[in-house]
Amino acid sequence: MSELTLAKPRTPRRPAARRNNFELHSWLFMRISGMALVVLVLGHLFIMNILDGGVHRINFGFVAGRWASPFWQFWDLTMLWLAQIHGGNGLRTVINDYARKDATRFWLKVLLYVSMVLIIALGTYVIFTFDPNITD
Amino acid sequence: MTATAEVSTGSRGNQPPVPDGAITVTVKIRRFNSEFDDEPRWDSFEIPALPSDRVLNLLHYVKWYLDGTLTFRRSCAHGICGSDAMRINGVNRLACKVLLKDLLASGGKPTTITIEPIKGLPVHKDLLVDMEPFFEAFKAVKPYLITYGNEPTRERVQSIADRERFDDTTKCILCAACTTSCPVYWTEGSYFGPAAIVNAHRFIFDSRDEGAEERLDILNDIDGVWRCRTTFNCTDACPRGIQVTKAIQEVKRALLFKRV
């Protein structure tokens, strides 16, 4: 009689506990950044799309005028970072939930982290080095 | 009608007389036999039943009088042992606690009841699933009293309020209805699942127990409580009415504020 050597289907591949608070902190971050983003994003949308003629007044000069103020620089920078990390962390949990293979999970996460870093870096660079007197 | 058609293939011989007031309902059962089938298939049976019958009675009728090969678990048949959790019309229920009258189509239209095995666990045969991964998660949270120091000479006394604190989660019968209704568990079997967290909660909030820290540590990991998306499927599925999602939230809160 031959022994059945097949792996049990859906045997949990539960890794050893990491014994740290990373998941707790990321869960907490999602709640706090979510609340901050409600104000930041809705405020941004209101200013950009509704106030004073809305989207039609937006041009190079408008953006230059806004970013002359450190307040709006800070607003946009916070929004960029929080939205990127909030959305990225959300996608990380989606990947953890739904990727079946370790390799798929790994590469999807690499793609996610690379895109997060690129967008955060590019956005931050633009906000800080924006030149209102640019001439072509 | 040929003679063979009248011969029952069930395990108890001929069909019993149809009782007064019986209605014929269609029961659609998801069948799978790992020895012969590559894919699950649906079998339909026409069954005369009373509105006061339970879904388990319909399954018995199929097994006893129509098709003896139908395989399912059941033991006490009164909602205590937790053997017969299954997906009835798309939701997890105990077959012995669902009455036919609650499933009847409105306006006297013909009724079809679909019955599937609980999702997320490997199917052995028909409605019978391998419960081992489920019990593995249950065992992993140390669901037993942990104490240190000398044994007291008398019983471990507990106030009524302290006992009340975890009363809800003592009701669990380990039927797996909650865990297998969880969308996170369907796609990622390494998640502990609601039932394991409920049973951890039962000891974490027990004033006599001293292992809360160990259990909270286990549930603080990636496969622990932070995986819960609060979809409330578990609370809806629990045949004992345990507020499962609330219990999970209480464990999260205990972790967040380092306070039990």
Interface residues (C-beta under 8 A of the other chain):
Chain A: K8 P9 R10 T11 P12 R13 R14 P15 A17 R18 R19 N21 F22 E23 L24 S26 W27 L28 T93 N96 D97 Y98 R100
Chain B: G120 L121 P122 D130 E132 P133 E136 A137 A140 V184 T187 E188 G189 S190 D217 I218 N220 D221 I222 D223 G224 W226 R227 K252 L255 L256
